[in-house]
Amino acid sequence: MRSGALRVLYVSPFAELGGAERTVLDLLALHDRAAVEPSICFLRDGPLVARCRDELGIQTSLLVAPRLRRALKARRVVSALANLVVAQQVDLVNSSMAWGHVYGGRAARRAGRPSVWFQQVIPALRPLDLWAALVKTNTIIANSHFTAAAQRRLNPLRRPIAVIHLGTRLPTEPRALRRQRGRAALGVGEGEFAVGIVGRLQRWKGQDVVLRAAASLIRARPRSRLFVIGGSLFGLEKDFEAELRRLAQQLGIAGQTVFTGHRDDVADCLAGLDVAVHASVHPEPFGLVLIEAMAAGTALVAADGGGAREIVRHGSDGLLVPPGDHEALAVALLDLCDDPPRRAVLAAAGERTVRERFDVTRMTRSVEALYRAVVRR
């Protein structure tokens, strides 16, 4: 290995901005260049290709990967990726999620370089997850202990697993300024109680649960409004937004529900809410939006399961409710609507939690330390 900064190639299967991609972008932007010199290769085209190349100034490549069942073309992409590793004198390959690892892990092995697999989803008995588990790697990074436990059940080669919780950027502007800007951006009226859910529109994310809870809240407190922030991603469940809009009509809250679509000012939107809701009906591997809401200084109600239990301390820095239980969620929202001092206490505690445990800079330094340990082996 050369002296100086490690050259690390990130392999990302997608080039649209989801949670895993936000983490990769943060690492690319925040690496100490004396420690890590990053580059990235996307396996699908999208807006992040230009963003990494032009805004971040990162050496960026694109190798469009076919579906894995097209074995011949898949092997050609692995070969091209291995050649890229050699040409860029890469010291270590970091592959994101199972699809990225099937390509990146194999390419690293072919090029004779160590690799890590950043597992940010919960693996299951699916062909892709099983295949990825058989691709050798030096270390698997799991974004939570919950994800790590699931990965161990699919880890026949018994590769080391390191848990590194994700992080988010800490705001530098005063909370009052961010709240004012966010409420203006969302169009929240004076004296309105604003509840919002942020995330891509997919059924398992539970936006329908929030709509049902909001219907109970709005009937009891008519000055309440619901903001559904986000759109479809990766071509998944494109019809779900139409279903949600019909549900809002059926529940009689269409006039108090705003579907914002994708937003680039999510941090401001979160700051503009009175309560942020996480409502996934299946366990989250981590739940990046939870720490983003806490960092924004907004009271949080989250579905109790998966990685959320490693983030939220119920009754201290947020509230946990049973997944899929819209009645329990409605009770929590009504309680917080009627108790502004409690909202403020939860919000302040959430901000402290993020500063102490989920600072993105701390996450980046932990990843760099792991890279050094892997390369030294």
Secondary structure per residue as TSV (DSSP state, phi and psi in degrees):
chain	resnum	aa	ss	phi	psi
A	1	M	-	360.0	138.6
A	2	R	-	-68.2	157.9
A	3	S	S	-77.4	163.1
A	4	G	S	94.9	-159.1
A	5	A	S	-66.2	143.1
A	6	L	E	-75.4	135.5
A	7	R	E	-90.7	115.9
A	8	V	E	-118.1	124.9
A	9	L	E	-99.9	121.2
A	10	Y	E	-90.2	134.2
A	11	V	E	-114.0	115.4
A	12	S	E	-115.7	125.2
A	13	P	S	-71.7	-21.4
A	14	F	-	-125.7	155.5
A	15	A	-	-124.6	27.2
A	16	E	S	-111.8	156.0
A	17	L	-	-88.4	88.1
A	18	G	-	-101.6	-172.9
A	19	G	H	-62.6	-46.5
A	20	A	H	-62.8	-37.7
A	21	E	H	-69.6	-34.2
A	22	R	H	-62.6	-39.5
A	23	T	H	-64.0	-43.2
A	24	V	H	-62.3	-43.7
A	25	L	H	-60.6	-41.2
A	26	D	H	-62.2	-42.9
A	27	L	H	-62.6	-45.3
A	28	L	H	-58.3	-40.5
A	29	A	H	-78.3	-29.6
A	30	L	H	-106.3	-3.8
A	31	H	S	-57.6	137.9
A	32	D	-	-70.2	111.5
A	33	R	T	-65.1	-15.5
A	34	A	T	-75.6	-18.6
A	35	A	T	-104.1	-41.2
A	36	V	E	-138.1	129.4
A	37	E	E	-108.0	100.9
A	38	P	E	-90.0	153.6
A	39	S	E	-139.8	169.4
A	40	I	E	-143.0	146.4
A	41	C	E	-127.4	124.1
A	42	F	E	-95.0	144.7
A	43	L	S	-100.0	1.7
A	44	R	S	-148.9	144.7
A	45	D	-	-76.6	155.5
A	46	G	S	170.0	-179.4
A	47	P	H	-65.0	-23.0
A	48	L	H	-72.3	-18.8
A	49	V	H	-61.7	-53.2
A	50	A	H	-67.1	-35.9
A	51	R	I	-62.8	-44.1
A	52	C	I	-67.0	-40.5
A	53	R	I	-72.2	-46.8
A	54	D	I	-92.6	-42.2
A	55	E	I	-84.0	-44.9
A	56	L	S	-88.3	-16.7
A	57	G	-	68.2	30.4
A	58	I	-	-94.1	140.0
A	59	Q	E	-61.8	118.2
A	60	T	E	-125.2	134.5
A	61	S	E	-126.7	158.0
A	62	L	E	-133.7	120.1
A	63	L	-	-125.7	102.1
A	64	V	-	-71.1	117.1
A	65	A	-	-94.7	138.2
A	66	P	-	-81.0	174.3
A	67	R	-	-60.0	143.5
A	68	L	T	-65.4	-21.5
A	69	R	T	-70.3	-15.1
A	70	R	-	-86.6	76.9
A	71	A	H	-59.1	-41.6
A	72	L	H	-63.9	-48.8
A	73	K	H	-66.4	-34.4
A	74	A	H	-62.4	-42.4
A	75	R	H	-62.9	-35.8
A	76	R	H	-65.4	-38.5
A	77	V	H	-67.8	-41.2
A	78	V	H	-58.6	-43.3
A	79	S	H	-64.0	-43.6
A	80	A	H	-64.7	-37.7
A	81	L	H	-68.3	-38.8
A	82	A	H	-62.5	-40.9
A	83	N	H	-62.1	-37.3
A	84	L	H	-64.4	-42.0
A	85	V	H	-58.4	-44.1
A	86	V	H	-69.6	-45.1
A	87	A	H	-63.0	-35.7
A	88	Q	T	-88.6	2.7
A	89	Q	T	53.4	45.9
A	90	V	-	-70.5	137.0
A	91	D	S	-90.2	-27.0
A	92	L	E	-157.4	143.4
A	93	V	E	-110.5	130.2
A	94	N	E	-112.4	114.4
A	95	S	E	-105.3	135.4
A	96	S	E	-96.2	124.9
A	97	M	H	63.1	177.3
A	98	A	H	-64.8	-46.1
A	99	W	H	-63.1	-42.6
A	100	G	H	-61.4	-38.2
A	101	H	H	-72.1	-35.2
A	102	V	H	-58.5	-35.5
A	103	Y	H	-86.7	-53.0
A	104	G	H	-67.6	-40.7
A	105	G	H	-64.9	-41.4
A	106	R	H	-68.1	-39.4
A	107	A	H	-64.7	-41.3
A	108	A	H	-61.5	-43.6
A	109	R	H	-63.7	-42.1
A	110	R	H	-64.1	-34.7
A	111	A	H	-85.2	-3.7
A	112	G	T	74.6	31.6
A	113	R	-	-116.4	151.1
A	114	P	-	-70.7	160.4
A	115	S	E	-143.9	155.9
A	116	V	E	-126.7	152.2
A	117	W	E	-117.4	115.2
A	118	F	E	-89.6	100.8
A	119	Q	E	-91.1	109.2
A	120	Q	-	-115.8	11.4
A	121	V	S	-127.8	163.3
A	122	I	-	-86.1	115.1
A	123	P	-	-72.0	154.5
A	124	A	-	-144.7	-176.8
A	125	L	S	-80.0	60.7
A	126	R	-	-109.7	150.4
A	127	P	H	-53.6	-44.4
A	128	L	H	-63.5	-45.1
A	129	D	H	-64.3	-39.2
A	130	L	H	-67.1	-40.5
A	131	W	H	-64.4	-46.1
A	132	A	H	-60.3	-37.3
A	133	A	H	-64.5	-21.1
A	134	L	H	-90.4	-9.4
A	135	V	S	-82.0	123.2
A	136	K	-	-66.0	145.2
A	137	T	-	-152.4	158.1
A	138	N	S	-76.0	-39.5
A	139	T	E	-152.1	143.3
A	140	I	E	-103.2	125.5
A	141	I	E	-93.0	122.2
A	142	A	E	-106.4	141.0
A	143	N	S	-82.4	-3.4
A	144	S	S	-161.2	164.6
A	145	H	H	-66.6	-31.2
A	146	F	H	-64.2	-46.0
A	147	T	H	-63.2	-41.0
A	148	A	H	-60.9	-42.4
A	149	A	H	-63.6	-41.1
A	150	A	H	-66.0	-38.1
A	151	Q	H	-67.3	-36.6
A	152	R	H	-61.7	-31.5
A	153	R	T	-70.5	-18.2
A	154	L	T	-118.4	32.0
A	155	N	-	-120.5	67.8
A	156	P	T	-62.3	-24.9
A	157	L	T	-86.6	-2.7
A	158	R	-	55.4	46.5
A	159	R	-	-72.5	149.6
A	160	P	-	-60.4	141.6
A	161	I	E	-121.9	125.2
A	162	A	E	-112.2	129.0
A	163	V	E	-91.7	120.1
A	164	I	-	-128.5	108.2
A	165	H	-	-63.7	145.5
A	166	L	-	-70.4	166.2
A	167	G	-	-134.1	168.1
A	168	T	B	-135.1	161.6
A	169	R	-	-76.1	138.8
A	170	L	-	-89.0	130.0
A	171	P	-	-67.3	149.0
A	172	T	-	-109.2	-19.2
A	173	E	S	-83.2	156.1
A	174	P	-	-59.7	145.6
A	175	R	H	-57.8	-41.7
A	176	A	H	-60.8	-39.5
A	177	L	H	-67.7	-43.8
A	178	R	H	-65.5	-38.8
A	179	R	H	-64.1	-44.8
A	180	Q	H	-61.4	-43.9
A	181	R	H	-65.9	-41.0
A	182	G	H	-67.0	-40.8
A	183	R	H	-67.5	-36.0
A	184	A	H	-66.3	-42.3
A	185	A	H	-63.6	-36.8
A	186	L	H	-84.6	-17.4
A	187	G	T	79.7	33.2
A	188	V	-	-75.7	128.6
A	189	G	-	-80.4	162.7
A	190	E	T	-59.6	127.5
A	191	G	T	80.5	1.9
A	192	E	-	-82.2	145.6
A	193	F	E	-95.0	111.7
A	194	A	E	-101.8	120.0
A	195	V	E	-114.1	139.0
A	196	G	E	-145.7	151.6
A	197	I	E	-123.0	131.8
A	198	V	E	-115.2	131.5
A	199	G	S	155.3	166.5
A	200	R	-	-65.6	149.1
A	201	L	-	-82.6	101.4
A	202	Q	-	-142.0	148.4
A	203	R	G	-58.3	-37.9
A	204	W	G	-72.2	-13.8
A	205	K	G	-76.5	-13.9
A	206	G	T	81.1	23.2
A	207	Q	H	-60.3	-31.8
A	208	D	H	-66.7	-34.4
A	209	V	H	-62.6	-42.3
A	210	V	H	-65.6	-39.7
A	211	L	H	-59.5	-43.3
A	212	R	H	-66.8	-40.0
A	213	A	H	-66.2	-40.3
A	214	A	H	-65.0	-32.4
A	215	A	H	-61.2	-43.0
A	216	S	H	-65.4	-42.5
A	217	L	H	-61.7	-46.6
A	218	I	H	-68.3	-35.9
A	219	R	H	-62.3	-37.4
A	220	A	H	-83.1	-33.4
A	221	R	-	-132.3	85.9
A	222	P	T	-61.1	-15.6
A	223	R	T	-84.2	15.1
A	224	S	E	-95.7	149.7
A	225	R	E	-138.0	149.9
A	226	L	E	-112.6	134.8
A	227	F	E	-118.2	119.1
A	228	V	E	-100.8	105.5
A	229	I	E	-107.1	117.7
A	230	G	B	133.4	167.1
A	231	G	-	-137.9	-172.6
A	232	S	-	-75.5	151.6
A	233	L	-	-136.5	155.0
A	234	F	T	59.1	20.8
A	235	G	T	71.8	19.0
A	236	L	-	-96.0	134.8
A	237	E	-	48.5	53.6
A	238	K	T	-64.4	-20.4
A	239	D	T	-87.8	-3.6
A	240	F	H	-68.5	-36.3
A	241	E	H	-61.1	-41.6
A	242	A	H	-61.7	-38.9
A	243	E	H	-62.1	-43.0
A	244	L	H	-64.7	-40.5
A	245	R	H	-63.6	-39.6
A	246	R	H	-65.5	-39.4
A	247	L	H	-63.0	-42.3
A	248	A	H	-60.3	-39.1
A	249	Q	H	-63.9	-46.3
A	250	Q	H	-63.0	-34.3
A	251	L	H	-82.2	-7.9
A	252	G	T	77.7	23.4
A	253	I	-	-122.2	17.9
A	254	A	G	-59.1	-35.3
A	255	G	G	-72.3	-19.2
A	256	Q	G	-107.2	9.4
A	257	T	E	-117.9	130.2
A	258	V	E	-117.0	122.4
A	259	F	E	-98.3	109.6
A	260	T	E	-86.3	-17.6
A	261	G	E	71.0	-169.8
A	262	H	S	-63.8	138.3
A	263	R	-	-127.5	142.7
A	264	D	S	-93.4	-6.3
A	265	D	-	-112.3	45.3
A	266	V	H	-59.9	-39.0
A	267	A	H	-60.8	-42.2
A	268	D	H	-66.6	-42.4
A	269	C	H	-59.0	-43.6
A	270	L	H	-62.5	-41.5
A	271	A	H	-65.2	-27.5
A	272	G	H	-79.5	-11.3
A	273	L	-	-83.7	155.6
A	274	D	S	-85.7	-36.0
A	275	V	E	-140.9	132.1
A	276	A	E	-101.2	139.6
A	277	V	E	-118.7	136.0
A	278	H	-	-116.7	128.4
A	279	A	-	-136.5	26.4
A	280	S	-	-57.8	132.8
A	281	V	S	-86.2	-14.5
A	282	H	S	-115.8	153.2
A	283	P	-	-58.9	137.4
A	284	E	-	-81.9	142.3
A	285	P	S	-63.0	-36.5
A	286	F	S	-142.8	-70.9
A	287	G	-	107.7	67.6
A	288	L	H	-60.5	-34.5
A	289	V	H	-64.3	-24.9
A	290	L	H	-63.2	-48.9
A	291	I	H	-74.2	-25.3
A	292	E	H	-66.7	-41.4
A	293	A	H	-65.6	-42.0
A	294	M	H	-64.9	-40.9
A	295	A	H	-63.5	-31.3
A	296	A	T	-73.1	-10.8
A	297	G	T	80.8	31.2
A	298	T	-	-113.9	136.7
A	299	A	E	-60.5	143.0
A	300	L	E	-124.5	135.4
A	301	V	E	-120.3	125.5
A	302	A	E	-129.9	153.3
A	303	A	E	-71.8	132.1
A	304	D	S	-82.6	98.9
A	305	G	S	172.2	160.4
A	306	G	G	58.4	-140.2
A	307	G	G	-66.3	-19.8
A	308	A	G	-58.7	-32.3
A	309	R	G	-68.8	-19.5
A	310	E	G	-89.2	-4.5
A	311	I	T	-110.8	-53.7
A	312	V	-	-94.9	130.1
A	313	R	-	-101.5	107.3
A	314	H	B	-55.5	127.9
A	315	G	T	83.2	-8.0
A	316	S	T	-105.9	-61.2
A	317	D	T	-120.3	14.6
A	318	G	B	171.8	177.7
A	319	L	E	-119.9	143.3
A	320	L	E	-115.0	135.7
A	321	V	E	-128.9	156.1
A	322	P	-	-60.9	136.2
A	323	P	T	-58.8	136.3
A	324	G	T	79.8	-2.0
A	325	D	-	-94.7	91.0
A	326	H	H	-68.9	-26.3
A	327	E	H	-69.4	-44.4
A	328	A	H	-63.5	-38.5
A	329	L	H	-64.7	-41.6
A	330	A	H	-61.8	-40.5
A	331	V	H	-62.3	-44.1
A	332	A	H	-62.7	-42.1
A	333	L	H	-66.7	-41.2
A	334	L	H	-64.5	-41.5
A	335	D	H	-60.3	-44.5
A	336	L	H	-72.1	-32.3
A	337	C	H	-60.8	-40.3
A	338	D	H	-86.3	-4.0
A	339	D	-	-133.3	72.9
A	340	P	H	-55.8	-39.1
A	341	P	H	-59.8	-38.7
A	342	R	H	-67.0	-40.1
A	343	R	H	-56.5	-44.4
A	344	A	H	-64.1	-39.3
A	345	V	H	-64.8	-46.6
A	346	L	H	-62.1	-42.3
A	347	A	H	-63.4	-44.5
A	348	A	H	-64.7	-40.3
A	349	A	H	-66.5	-36.8
A	350	G	H	-62.9	-41.6
A	351	E	H	-59.6	-42.5
A	352	R	H	-63.9	-41.0
A	353	T	H	-58.4	-45.3
A	354	V	H	-65.4	-43.4
A	355	R	H	-63.3	-35.5
A	356	E	H	-83.1	-30.9
A	357	R	H	-124.9	-23.4
A	358	F	-	-130.1	35.3
A	359	D	B	-73.6	128.9
A	360	V	H	-63.3	-28.7
A	361	T	H	-67.1	-39.6
A	362	R	H	-63.1	-42.2
A	363	M	H	-58.0	-44.8
A	364	T	H	-62.6	-43.7
A	365	R	H	-64.4	-36.1
A	366	S	H	-65.7	-39.7
A	367	V	H	-65.2	-42.1
A	368	E	H	-62.4	-40.1
A	369	A	H	-63.2	-39.0
A	370	L	H	-65.7	-41.2
A	371	Y	H	-56.9	-45.9
A	372	R	H	-61.5	-40.2
A	373	A	H	-66.4	-39.6
A	374	V	H	-66.6	-44.7
A	375	V	H	-68.2	-29.6
A	376	R	H	-74.1	-20.0
A	377	R	-	-64.3	360.0
